[in-house]
Amino acid sequence: MGNDRRMGGLTALGGGLLAGVALPPLGWPPLLWLALVPLWRESVGPRPRPFLVGCFWGFAAVLVSHRWLLALHPLDWVGVPLPLSLPLVTALWIGLGLLGGLLVGVWRLLVERLGSERFSTALIGALLWGLAETLLAKGPLFWIGLGAAALPGDPPLAGLAALGGSALVAAAQLLMAWALARAFGAVGSPWRRWTVLGALVLTFHLVGALAPSGAAPATAALPPVRLLVLQPAIPTREKFRFSQQQRLLDLLAMAQREADQRHVDGLVLPEGALPLGQPLPLRTEAVVLGGGFRYASEQLRSSLLRFSPGEQLPGHWVDKHRLVPLGEWVPFADWFRWAGLSAVGGVTPGVPSRLLAAQGSSPVGAIGVAICYELSDGAALADAVRGGAGWLLASANLDPYPAQLQDQFVALARLRAIETGRWLVSSANTGPSLVVDAQGRVQRRLEAGRTRTGVMELQPLRSLTPYDRWGDAPLWLALGGVVVMRVYRNRGGRVGGT
């Protein structure tokens, strides 16, 4: 019995490790479906309790998919003593793994109680998981989940995001994993269960491939926009040195001159490119969209600042709403006077809206803005599109993180473009700086880790995807309908039995 329990726990850990590998940058859904099988298997005999199975699985999946967190060490540049840096970073990494394990454990326990072999349970569990990812993306501790796992390996499956967002993509993969678990557990003639799996795979891919994902440029009725994107590639651990700050100002001035020479509509600068109160080095004919800082009611904000043509001070902005834990946001900060680890001091969140409204006849129009890991919140960007945004802008730093995180950022950028049916431009300090079309295809990308400028052309759009119009409401209605149907049938069975 002890060996069986141990083997069940190892299977759950193995599934979680496999899931962490299956997420971007690999992004290969069939591997994820296989990794999810242990979560759908019925717990019979001496196997580990369902809650522990989920805990083991979630813990391993988060540790593998979020291992880039270890690149935060050393933290001495923000004032953390070197001997404390590695333990603090490791504790954050393991803590997130434990939290992920707890959430998956609760989900697995619920599925077991409902009967994991039933299709109604599969629907309830899949929808709950997908919608939970959407809700978690509103908080400070979520980065990437199953909703992003379809990219880059399976664009047709990712097309489901235009219908129901990343929640629908996650739910679809859980359903296919449920069918796979049932097929593996079949006895006798299993062809019916394999047929169910094949039907689900084919249906989801056909629907995703045919899903509307933005109007073609010929029918957009909006003029194209040309942007010059600056990628400074200044290491975060060095950016507060005087020499590097002067170099950054020189790069900004060079980019402004290049913007005028190329006659672009706008110049885009990454998150944190402008220190607090820093005006632009020069006046330029282009609109400048740059990451920087500002004070509002004596509160420091991290913002995306918009400078009108010919102006050196910003006139409009969108403040960062979703702050980085420890770096910008500290739990109970109102109770304890601690500014956090950020070298710029404690930052106050702005309003939830991600819409930077159009200003007069500005050629860049209205924009949906995501600063740093706000890119994981697809619902907020869909709200901005519903409010009139013609394209999306992701402004980030992403240093000192490795290529794994950068590739996850690209996968999320592509998913956001598909969800909203909008072109997306990313401007990041060290990369990825790129432009993605409304179908989620990368049209141009600057080499990461190098100082670069590049002209990105995009097509603003007006049409709305189903997800833009209705968000997650259809999935909540579907979940409610399945639950009501399940309760009604259960009550009917008890009455009939008596």
ZILINHU-V623484 format. One record per residue. N is the residue number from 1. RES is the residue in one small letter. PHI is phi as a letter, one per 40 degrees, with the letter a starting at -180 (* if undefined). BURIAL is I if it has 24 or more other ideal C-beta (glycine too) atoms within 12 Angstrom, else O. D_FIRST is the distance of its C-alpha to the first C-alpha in whole Angstrom. Layout:
BEGIN
{{N;RES;PHI;BURIAL;D_FIRST} {N;RES;PHI;BURIAL;D_FIRST}}
END
This chain:
BEGIN
{{1;m;*;O;0} {2;g;c;O;4} {3;n;c;O;5} {4;d;c;O;5} {5;r;c;O;6} {6;r;c;O;9} {7;m;c;O;10} {8;g;c;I;11} {9;g;c;I;12} {10;l;c;O;14} {11;t;c;I;15} {12;a;c;I;17} {13;l;c;I;19} {14;g;c;I;20} {15;g;c;I;21} {16;g;c;I;23} {17;l;c;I;24} {18;l;c;I;26} {19;a;c;I;27} {20;g;c;I;29} {21;v;c;I;30} {22;a;c;I;31} {23;l;c;I;34} {24;p;d;I;37} {25;p;c;I;39} {26;l;c;I;37} {27;g;f;I;37} {28;w;b;I;35} {29;p;d;I;34} {30;p;d;I;32} {31;l;c;I;30} {32;l;c;I;29} {33;w;d;I;28} {34;l;c;I;25} {35;a;c;I;24} {36;l;c;I;24} {37;v;d;I;22} {38;p;d;I;18} {39;l;c;I;20} {40;w;b;I;21} {41;r;c;I;18} {42;e;c;I;17} {43;s;c;I;13} {44;v;b;O;12} {45;g;g;O;9} {46;p;c;O;6} {47;r;c;I;8} {48;p;c;I;10} {49;r;c;O;13} {50;p;d;I;16} {51;f;c;I;18} {52;l;c;I;16} {53;v;d;I;16} {54;g;c;I;20} {55;c;c;I;20} {56;f;c;I;19} {57;w;c;I;21} {58;g;c;I;24} {59;f;c;I;24} {60;a;c;I;24} {61;a;c;I;26} {62;v;c;I;29} {63;l;c;I;29} {64;v;c;I;30} {65;s;c;I;32} {66;h;b;I;34} {67;r;c;I;34} {68;w;c;I;38} {69;l;c;I;38} {70;l;c;I;38} {71;a;c;I;41} {72;l;c;I;42} {73;h;c;I;42} {74;p;c;O;45} {75;l;b;I;46} {76;d;c;O;49} {77;w;c;I;52} {78;v;b;I;51} {79;g;g;O;51} {80;v;c;I;48} {81;p;d;O;48} {82;l;d;O;46} {83;p;c;O;44} {84;l;c;O;42} {85;s;c;I;42} {86;l;c;O;39} {87;p;c;O;37} {88;l;c;I;39} {89;v;c;I;38} {90;t;c;O;34} {91;a;c;O;34} {92;l;c;I;35} {93;w;c;I;33} {94;i;c;O;30} {95;g;c;O;31} {96;l;c;I;31} {97;g;c;I;28} {98;l;c;O;26} {99;l;c;I;29} {100;g;c;I;28} {101;g;c;I;24} {102;l;c;I;25} {103;l;c;I;27} {104;v;c;I;25} {105;g;c;I;22} {106;v;c;I;24} {107;w;c;I;25} {108;r;c;I;22} {109;l;c;I;21} {110;l;c;I;24} {111;v;c;I;24} {112;e;c;I;20} {113;r;c;O;22} {114;l;c;I;25} {115;g;g;O;23} {116;s;c;I;23} {117;e;c;O;24} {118;r;c;O;27} {119;f;c;I;30} {120;s;c;I;31} {121;t;c;I;28} {122;a;d;I;29} {123;l;c;I;32} {124;i;c;I;32} {125;g;c;I;29} {126;a;c;I;31} {127;l;c;I;34} {128;l;c;I;33} {129;w;c;I;31} {130;g;c;I;35} {131;l;c;I;37} {132;a;c;I;35} {133;e;c;I;36} {134;t;c;I;39} {135;l;c;I;39} {136;l;c;I;37} {137;a;c;I;40} {138;k;c;I;43} {139;g;c;I;41} {140;p;c;I;41} {141;l;b;I;38} {142;f;b;I;37} {143;w;b;I;38} {144;i;a;I;37} {145;g;b;I;34} {146;l;c;I;33} {147;g;c;I;37} {148;a;c;I;38} {149;a;c;I;36} {150;a;c;I;38} {151;l;b;I;41} {152;p;c;I;42} {153;g;c;I;40} {154;d;a;I;41} {155;p;d;I;44} {156;p;d;I;44} {157;l;c;I;41} {158;a;c;I;42} {159;g;c;I;45} {160;l;d;I;43} {161;a;c;I;44} {162;a;c;I;48} {163;l;c;I;46} {164;g;b;I;44} {165;g;g;I;43} {166;s;c;I;40} {167;a;c;I;38} {168;l;c;I;39} {169;v;c;I;38} {170;a;c;I;35} {171;a;c;I;34} {172;a;c;I;35} {173;q;c;I;32} {174;l;c;I;30} {175;l;c;I;31} {176;m;c;I;31} {177;a;c;I;27} {178;w;c;I;26} {179;a;c;I;28} {180;l;c;I;26} {181;a;c;I;23} {182;r;c;I;24} {183;a;c;I;26} {184;f;c;O;23} {185;g;c;O;21} {186;a;c;O;23} {187;v;b;O;23} {188;g;g;O;27} {189;s;c;O;30} {190;p;c;O;28} {191;w;c;O;32} {192;r;c;O;33} {193;r;c;I;30} {194;w;c;O;31} {195;t;c;O;34} {196;v;c;I;33} {197;l;c;I;32} {198;g;c;O;35} {199;a;c;O;38} {200;l;c;I;36} {201;v;c;I;37} {202;l;c;O;40} {203;t;c;O;41} {204;f;c;I;40} {205;h;c;I;42} {206;l;c;O;45} {207;v;c;I;45} {208;g;c;I;45} {209;a;c;O;47} {210;l;c;O;50} {211;a;c;I;49} {212;p;c;I;52} {213;s;b;I;52} {214;g;h;I;56} {215;a;c;I;59} {216;a;c;O;61} {217;p;d;O;63} {218;a;c;O;66} {219;t;b;O;66} {220;a;c;I;64} {221;a;g;O;68} {222;l;b;I;67} {223;p;c;O;69} {224;p;c;I;66} {225;v;b;I;66} {226;r;b;I;66} {227;l;b;I;64} {228;l;b;I;64} {229;v;b;I;61} {230;l;b;I;61} {231;q;b;I;58} {232;p;c;I;59} {233;a;f;I;56} {234;i;c;I;57} {235;p;d;O;54} {236;t;d;I;53} {237;r;c;I;53} {238;e;b;O;56} {239;k;c;I;58} {240;f;c;O;59} {241;r;c;O;61} {242;f;d;O;65} {243;s;c;O;65} {244;q;c;O;62} {245;q;c;O;64} {246;q;c;O;67} {247;r;c;O;66} {248;l;c;I;64} {249;l;c;I;67} {250;d;c;O;69} {251;l;c;I;66} {252;l;c;I;67} {253;a;c;I;70} {254;m;c;I;70} {255;a;c;I;68} {256;q;c;I;70} {257;r;c;I;73} {258;e;c;I;71} {259;a;c;I;70} {260;d;c;O;74} {261;q;c;O;75} {262;r;c;I;72} {263;h;f;O;73} {264;v;c;I;70} {265;d;c;I;69} {266;g;a;I;67} {267;l;b;I;65} {268;v;b;I;62} {269;l;b;I;60} {270;p;c;I;57} {271;e;d;I;55} {272;g;g;I;57} {273;a;c;I;60} {274;l;b;I;62} {275;p;c;I;62} {276;l;d;I;63} {277;g;g;O;67} {278;q;c;I;67} {279;p;c;O;70} {280;l;c;I;70} {281;p;c;I;72} {282;l;b;I;74} {283;r;c;O;75} {284;t;b;I;74} {285;e;c;I;75} {286;a;c;I;71} {287;v;c;I;69} {288;v;b;I;66} {289;l;b;I;63} {290;g;b;I;61} {291;g;c;I;58} {292;g;a;I;60} {293;f;b;I;60} {294;r;a;I;62} {295;y;b;O;63} {296;a;b;O;63} {297;s;f;O;64} {298;e;g;O;63} {299;q;b;O;60} {300;l;c;I;58} {301;r;b;I;57} {302;s;c;I;56} {303;s;b;I;57} {304;l;b;I;59} {305;l;c;I;62} {306;r;b;I;65} {307;f;b;I;68} {308;s;c;I;71} {309;p;d;I;73} {310;g;g;O;76} {311;e;b;O;74} {312;q;b;O;72} {313;l;b;O;71} {314;p;c;I;68} {315;g;b;O;69} {316;h;a;I;66} {317;w;a;I;62} {318;v;b;I;58} {319;d;c;I;56} {320;k;c;I;53} {321;h;b;I;51} {322;r;b;I;47} {323;l;c;I;47} {324;v;c;I;45} {325;p;d;I;43} {326;l;g;I;44} {327;g;c;I;47} {328;e;b;I;49} {329;w;b;I;47} {330;v;b;I;45} {331;p;d;O;44} {332;f;f;O;46} {333;a;c;O;49} {334;d;c;O;51} {335;w;c;O;50} {336;f;b;O;50} {337;r;c;O;53} {338;w;b;O;51} {339;a;c;O;52} {340;g;g;I;49} {341;l;c;I;48} {342;s;c;I;51} {343;a;c;I;54} {344;v;c;I;56} {345;g;g;I;55} {346;g;c;I;53} {347;v;b;I;53} {348;t;b;I;54} {349;p;c;I;52} {350;g;c;I;55} {351;v;c;O;55} {352;p;c;O;52} {353;s;d;I;54} {354;r;b;I;54} {355;l;c;I;58} {356;l;b;I;61} {357;a;c;I;63} {358;a;c;I;66} {359;q;b;O;69} {360;g;f;O;73} {361;s;b;O;73} {362;s;d;I;71} {363;p;c;I;70} {364;v;c;I;66} {365;g;g;I;66} {366;a;c;I;63} {367;i;b;I;59} {368;g;c;I;56} {369;v;b;I;55} {370;a;b;I;51} {371;i;b;I;51} {372;c;f;I;48} {373;y;c;I;45} {374;e;c;I;47} {375;l;c;I;46} {376;s;c;I;43} {377;d;c;I;44} {378;g;c;I;45} {379;a;c;I;46} {380;a;c;I;49} {381;l;c;I;51} {382;a;c;I;51} {383;d;c;I;53} {384;a;c;I;55} {385;v;c;I;56} {386;r;c;I;56} {387;g;c;I;59} {388;g;h;I;61} {389;a;c;I;59} {390;g;c;I;60} {391;w;a;I;58} {392;l;b;I;55} {393;l;b;I;55} {394;a;b;I;52} {395;s;b;I;54} {396;a;a;I;51} {397;n;b;I;51} {398;l;g;I;48} {399;d;b;I;49} {400;p;b;I;47} {401;y;c;I;44} {402;p;c;O;43} {403;a;c;O;43} {404;q;d;I;40} {405;l;c;I;41} {406;q;c;I;45} {407;d;c;I;43} {408;q;c;I;41} {409;f;c;I;44} {410;v;c;I;46} {411;a;c;I;43} {412;l;c;I;43} {413;a;c;I;47} {414;r;c;I;47} {415;l;c;I;45} {416;r;c;I;47} {417;a;c;I;50} {418;i;c;I;49} {419;e;d;I;48} {420;t;c;I;51} {421;g;g;I;53} {422;r;b;I;55} {423;w;c;I;56} {424;l;b;I;54} {425;v;b;I;56} {426;s;b;I;53} {427;s;b;I;55} {428;a;b;I;53} {429;n;d;I;54} {430;t;b;I;52} {431;g;h;I;51} {432;p;c;I;50} {433;s;b;I;54} {434;l;a;I;54} {435;v;b;I;55} {436;v;b;I;53} {437;d;c;I;55} {438;a;c;I;54} {439;q;c;I;52} {440;g;g;I;50} {441;r;c;I;51} {442;v;c;I;52} {443;q;c;I;56} {444;r;a;I;56} {445;r;a;I;55} {446;l;c;I;56} {447;e;c;O;54} {448;a;c;I;52} {449;g;g;I;53} {450;r;b;O;57} {451;t;c;I;60} {452;r;a;I;61} {453;t;b;I;62} {454;g;a;I;62} {455;v;c;I;64} {456;m;b;I;61} {457;e;b;I;63} {458;l;b;I;61} {459;q;b;I;62} {460;p;c;I;62} {461;l;b;I;61} {462;r;b;I;61} {463;s;c;I;59} {464;l;b;I;56} {465;t;c;I;53} {466;p;d;I;51} {467;y;c;I;49} {468;d;c;I;52} {469;r;c;O;53} {470;w;b;I;50} {471;g;f;I;47} {472;d;c;I;44} {473;a;d;O;46} {474;p;c;O;45} {475;l;c;I;41} {476;w;c;I;41} {477;l;c;O;43} {478;a;c;I;41} {479;l;c;I;38} {480;g;c;O;40} {481;g;c;O;40} {482;v;c;I;37} {483;v;c;O;36} {484;v;c;O;39} {485;m;c;O;38} {486;r;c;I;35} {487;v;c;O;36} {488;y;c;O;39} {489;r;c;O;37} {490;n;c;O;34} {491;r;c;O;37} {492;g;c;O;38} {493;g;c;O;35} {494;r;c;O;35} {495;v;c;O;39} {496;g;c;O;39} {497;g;c;O;36} {498;t;c;O;38}}
END
